[in-house]
Amino acid sequence: METSAFEDLLRRIGPQVLGVLLRRYGTDQFDLCEDAVQEAMLEAYAQWPSHGVPDSPAGWLVTSARRRMIDRIRSDAHRREREESQARLAHPLAESPVPETDDSLQLLILCCHPELNRSAQIPLTLRAVGGLTTAQIAHAYLLPEATIAQRISRAKANIKEAGFRFPTAVDVTDRLEPVLTVLYLMFNEAHTSTSGDQLYDVDLAAEAIRLTRQVDDRLPDHGETSGLLALLLLTDARRASRVDDHGRMVPLDEQDRTLWDRDKINSGLRLLHEALPGRRPTPYLIQAAIAALHAEAASTADTDWQEILALYRILEELTGNPMVSLNRVVAESMVYGPRTGLRALEPIAAVLPADHHRVLAVRAHLLERCHDPAAAETYRQASRRTPTVTERNYLLSRARRLDPN
């Protein structure tokens, strides 16, 4: 098994192991359980490549994490809180069978507890359930790492102080909005990783889709949940065409659409067609409708950009999200031309950070369509600010194509 495969396996089962520990020892031990899981995963990462993956990776991690917890507690036995935990740990978990249930959804629900504020809910969930690093979450929020780390620590402290219990049943009705937001952000991070040398994180995308499907199964008549699942399936369907055989990024207008996964597209379209009738437009349904228009078009030229632009305008009004505005500019340029797009870009550049790589990339693309020689340098500026290797190489290749020097 390759190193990346070990990493993928550990990240996939990490939330399940954390769920087992929280269920066993209580949410007031969130910090201790999470630290123990992280240490157990490091131990696995060191051992498994040479000794092989155990028959029950989750059971191995639970046992290892429990031992780490005992070591930690014993090293500071004078503190009352840890003495109480030590007493509870007197019943060896290693002798207990590891539950066959998947606690990922319960863990997701715990982290989205309504008593936690939104700024704490989502970073904590992305960390505990999605396995994202603090740096990845900070990139997604356009915030410093220290700010995100502080929010996560505060969220765990609040869980402990308030005595939130680990959910024994799956009920997302009172915290559906943050749950869907987290799943959407998880998938977005997978779709365009904010760090590293891979454009797409297959396992993180699969986990986001799996959990979204579980939520949708429990709320089959909730349009926004179905809309999110449709959006993820329609977007994930393009995965095989997003990079070429050499790992280079391929933009949407140059993708080989015969590589798109028709089963996922059909599933997404079916969900959308069942959810849309009689409902008011909501953000995930609108985004799914936009993805459907791309999926149904034979080419970029055949795409119904007028309809896409109309949908982006509604979405922009509903969300006020500057990234949506950026996509609306692209759609506007496809309908009215690149010079209109450049004019529409200026107000957005005043809202987003001036040197944001996506703003620069869109500007470079529009300048290129205007045959403006400034496009090459703008691509280079964007490449210097993008954190992912694949996207950086793509932007540099566009610059070299326009200006080989």
N, C-alpha and C positions, 0 to 999 in steps of 0.2 A: 504494500500500500504506500502511495506517495505521501510526502509531507502534507501537501494541501488536502489530501483525503483524510488524514488524521485530524487536521484542523477542522474540516467540515463535519466530521463525525462528532468531535468533541463539542463543537458549537451547537450541533443539532440536539444532542442529548443533555447538554449543560442545563437548560431551563427545566428539563424533566427531573434532573437530580436535585436542583435547587427546590423544586416543588415538593419532592419527597421529604427533604430535610425540614422545610417550613411546616409541612403537614405534621411531621413527627415531633418537632421541637418548638413550634410556635413562631408566629410572626414577630414576636418581641426579640427573636434571635436573628433577625434578618441579616444584620451586618456580619455576625459570626458565621451564619450558614453560607452567605455569599463568599466570604473570604475562604472558608473551608473548601467550597466547590472550586474556586479559582486555583487554590493550591493543589487540589487533587487533579485538576486538569493539567497543571504544569507537570505533575508527577507522571501522569499518563503520557503526556507528550514526550517526556524523556524516556519512558520505558517501552511503550508499545512498539515503536519502530524496530527495536532490537529483539524484544521478547514476544512480539505478536499481540494482536488484539484479543482480550479475554472473551470467553463465550458470552458473558453478559457484561458488556461495557458499562451499562448503567449501574448494575449491581456493584461492579468493581469501583466505580467512582463514588457511589454512596458509602461503601465501606471505607474507602480511603479518606473521604471528606469527614466521616464520623471520627476517624482516628485523629485527623488534624484538629477537629473541634476539641477532642479530649486533651490533646497536647496543649492546645491554646489555653484551655480552662485550667489545667493542672499548673501551668506556668504562672498563673496569677490567681491562686486559690483563695487569697485573702479577701477578694471582693465578693460581696454577698451575691450579687447577680450571677456571677460565674459559679459560685458554690451551688446555687439552686439549679443551674444548668447541669452541673456535674452530677447532681443527684438524679436528674432525669435521664442522664446518659448512662446511669447504672444498668439500664436494660440494653444489652448490646444489640444494636441495629443489625450488625452483621449476621446475627443468628435469626433475624426476622426476614422473611421473604420480601424482596423489593416488590411493591405493588405493580401490577401489570397496567394500571390505569395511567393515562397520560395527563399530567397535571398542568400542562402548559396553558390551557385556557383558564383554569382557576388562578394560576399565577398572574396571567394577564388581567383578570378581573380584580385581583387583590391590588395590583399596582395602579389600577384605574379607580381606586376607591373614591367615592364622591367627596369624602372629607378632605382629600388632598387637592390642592389647587392645581390648575391645568399645567402651570409651569413646572410643577414637580411630577405630576402623573406621567407625562409622556417621556421625559428623559429616563425616569426610573424604569418604565416598561421597556423602552428600547434597549436599555442596558440588561435588565434581568431576563426578558423574554426573547428579544431579538439578538442578544449577544453582541450588540454594537459597542465599540469602544467609546470612551468619553470624547475622544477627538472626532470620531465619525458623527456623533450626535451634535457636537459643537459646529461641525461643518454644515450639517443639515439645518441648524438654527441660525447660522451666521453669527454665532456668539463665541466668546473666548472659552477655552477649555475649563479654566478655573471657575467660570460662572456655572457651567453645566455640572462640574464635579460638586460644587456647593449645593446645587438644587437636588442632586441625587442623594447626598448625605442628609440633607434636611428632610427629604421625603422618607428615608428609612427611619430617621429619628421620630418623625411624626407617626409612622406606623407603630413604632414601639410604644410611644407615649400614649397613643389613643387606644392601644390594645386591639387593633384590628385582627380578627381571626382569619385563618386561611379558609377560603370558601369551601364548603363541603358539597355544594351543588353549583351547577353552571346556570347562572341567571344574569344576563347582561343588560336587562331592561333599564336599570337605573344608572348605567354608566356606558351606554352604547356609543355615544358620541366620541368620548376619548378612546374607547376600544377601536372604533373604526379609524380614528386619526392615527393611532399607533400602527395599525396594520398597513395603512396607506404609506406612512413614512418608512416602515420596514421595507415595503416593496420598492419604494423609490430609491432607497439606499442600495438595494440589490440591483435595480435596473441600471443605475448609473452610480457606481461606487464613488464615494468622495475621496478615496485614497487608494494607494496600491497600484499594481500593474495590470489588474483585470477590470474590464469595463463592466462585467456582469457577474453578480454573485448568485450562482444557480441555486445553492442550498437555501440561502436567505429568502430568495424569491419563492421557492417551493414552500418554505415554512409559512411565509405570509399568506400564500394562497390556501394552504392547508387550514390555517387557523380561521381565515375569513370564511372558508367553506363551512367550518364547524359553526361559526356564528350564524351564517345564512341558514343552515339546516335547522337551527333553533328558532329562527324568526323568518320563516319562508314568505310571509306576507309583507315584510318590511322592504320597501322599494329601495331605500338608500343602501341597505346591506347588499341586496342583489346587484345594485348599480356598481358598488365597489368590487364585488366578485367578478362581474362582467368586465369591468375596466382592467383588473389585474390579468384576467385570462386573455383578453384581446391584446394587451400590451406584451405579455409574456410570449404570445404566439409568434412574435417577430424575432425572438431571441437568436435563432440560428442564422439569420441574415445580417445581424448587426456588426459582426466582425468577419473578415475574410480568412482565407486559409493561413495567412501569416499573422493573424491576430490583430489586424488593423481595423480600425473602426470604419464602418460603412454608413453614410448618412441615409436617411429615409428615402430620398429621391433616387438613390443609386442601388437600393437593396433588391436582391433577387426575390421577388414575391412568391415564386414557386416554393421557396424554402419556408414560407410562413406555415405554421402549424394549423391546418384547416380544422382539426377536431376542436382545438381550443377556441378558434374563431367561431365555429358553429355553436359551441357551448356558451360563449360570451354573448353572441347575438340572440340566442334563445332566451337567456336570462333577461337581456335588455328588452326584448319584445314582450316578454311576460310582465315586466315590471313597469314599463312606461305608460301604458294606457290608463288615463284617468288620474294621473299623478301630476302634481305641480313639479316644475323643474327644480332639482336639487343638485348640489355640486358633483357627487359621484355619478349620478345618472347622466348629467351633462357631459362629463368627461368620458364616460363609457360611450355615449352617443358620438362624440368626436372620434374616439378610437374605432368605432364601428364604421364610420365614413371612410377612414383610412383603410380599414380591413377589406371593405367591399369594393374599393377602387382598383382598377387594373394597373394604374400607374399614377404618378404624381400629377401628370397633366389631366388625367381623367377624374381627379379628386374634386368633390364638390366643395371648393374653398369658400364660396359664398355662404353655404350652410355652416361650415366650420367657423367662419368669422362671426356669424350671428350667434352661434353657441358660445364662443369665447366671450363675446360682449355680455351675454347673460351671466356667464360664470364670473366674469370680472366684477360685475355689479353685485353678485351674491357674496363673493369672497373678499374683494379688495386686495387680493394677493398679487404682488408685483411680478411674480413668476408667471402667473396667468396673463398679466398684461404683456409680458414679453412674448408669450406664445400668440397673443392676439395681434401683436405687431407683425409677427411672421405671417400669420393668416392674411392680415391686411395687405402686406407686400405681395402676396400671391394673387390677391384680387385686383389691387390697384397699382401694383408696380413697386420696385424697390425704393424709388425716391420718396414715395408716400410713406413707406415703411421707415425710412431714415428720419423723416419728420416726426412720425409717431413715436419713435424711440427716445427722443430727447426728454420728454417729461418723465419717462421711466428711469432713465439714467440718473435723474435727479433724486429718485426715491431709493433705488438700490445703490450699494457702494459703487462709486465711480469706476473702480478698477475691477468690478466683478467679472469673472471670466466669461460668464454666459452673456452678459450685456456686450462685452467686447466681441465675442464670437458671432453674435447676431449682427452687430454693426459691420464686422468684417465681411460676413456673407452678403449683406445688402450692398456694401461698397463694391464687392466683386461683381455682383449682378449689374451694377452701374458702370462697370469697367473703370473704376476709380483706382489709380495706382496706390492709394493709401491702404488698400485692402490687405496687401501682403504684410505691412508693418503692424496693422491692427490684429491680424491673425497671430503674429509673433507675440504681441502684447498679451493676447488672450492665453497663448500657450504658457507664458511665464507665470500665469496666475492660476492655472488649473492644477488641482492636486493629483490627478490621475495620469498615469503614464500613457495609457491608450489614447485618451482624449488629447493629451499634449502632443503626442506623435501625429495624430490626425490633423491638428491645427497647424503644426509645422509643415506637414506635407502640403496643405493647401497654400501656405505661404511660399513654399519652394516652387510649387506649380506656377504661381504668378510671377515670382521673382527668384530665379535660380541662384542669384548672387547673394 
